Structure formats: C-alpha cells, structure tokens
Amino acid sequence: MGCSIKLADIYEKEIITKLLQLYLTELYRFDDISPDPKNEKGEYVYPYLDSYWLEDDRYPYLFYCGGKLAGFALVRKETDYYELSEFYVLPAFRRRGLGMACVTDIFRKHHGSWRIGFNKQNQASRQLWQKLARNLANGNIKEGESDNSHDYIIFSV
C-alpha cells in the first residue's frame, strides 16, 4: 500500500481542522494541568492554523495511504531549526510504518536541524521520535526537558 504526503492547499484547511479535533482529543488525555481548551461549540481551539497558509515558514501536510486520508503534520521553520509542531496518524493506519515513512519524506523536503517536542507521558510518541532520530540523524542527538510536562529531541537531517 503506497503512502504519500501532500502540502495542503487552503481549500484543504477544513480537512486538517477536522483531523486536529481527533488529534487534540487524544493529546489532551495526557494533560491534567491545563484548563479545558475547548470553545463554546465544544471544539478544541488551535489558534495558529490560519498561519500555515499565511506565513512562508509554515507547512501543512496531509498524509495518504492507499489513496485514503491517513493523517497530517504541521511544520514550521524557526530561526535555527524546523519544528514538527503537530503530527497525527489516524488510528486505522498506525503500526504499519506510515508515520515513519511520512515524516521521513517531510525531513527530506526540509534539510537541516529539527526540534520535536512531546508530552512526557506519551511513551508511544517518545519511542517514535527516538527511533526516527537514530535512523535519520546526521550527527548528534540532543534530548532535554522543555517544561514539567514536555521533553524534546533535537537532531539534524
């Protein structure tokens, strides 16, 4: 089954908006500190989404596997590195290597230093990023703590 990534057009923003709701629902199960970040409609708010079509240093990607929508990633370029701001693979497509294949394609499009943050309690995420860094890093891998609930990994590709 072929997997691919696609830079999302503005008319596909609604697709990412819907995927963000699923992603944030999963993500917030690890967060017992923050107040409920939902709006009056009961939707999670992601205040930076519009920026991915307005700013040159932001890249919204959609993932496809076998012609079916399988997930998304939001990438942004900071001064010294790229950041994988958000990354989500739909549950039906997990544990098939799709996440690794898609993020590898993204890294091939954006050479340089990368910083990936993740929740300390999300062990599946930690394992994915550590494995990816071991497989793709060109040089040293640095890991650290962002805050009480998040860690990060930095490496170059």
Number of C-alpha atoms within 10 A of each C-alpha: 7 9 17 19 20 15 15 20 12 13 7 13 17 10 15 20 15 11 20 24 16 16 20 17 13 12 15 15 10 13 14 9 8 7 7 11 13 12 9 7 6 9 14 19 14 13 7 8 16 12 14 20 16 10 10 10 14 20 19 23 24 25 25 20 16 10 11 11 18 23 26 28 25 20 22 20 18 13 7 10 18 22 18 20 17 17 18 21 22 15 10 8 16 14 10 10 10 21 24 17 15 24 21 16 14 20 18 12 9 15 12 15 18 23 19 21 21 22 21 18 14 13 10 10 15 19 11 12 19 16 13 17 22 13 12 14 17 13 11 11 13 12 15 11 14 14 10 8 14 14 17 19 19 21 21 19 16
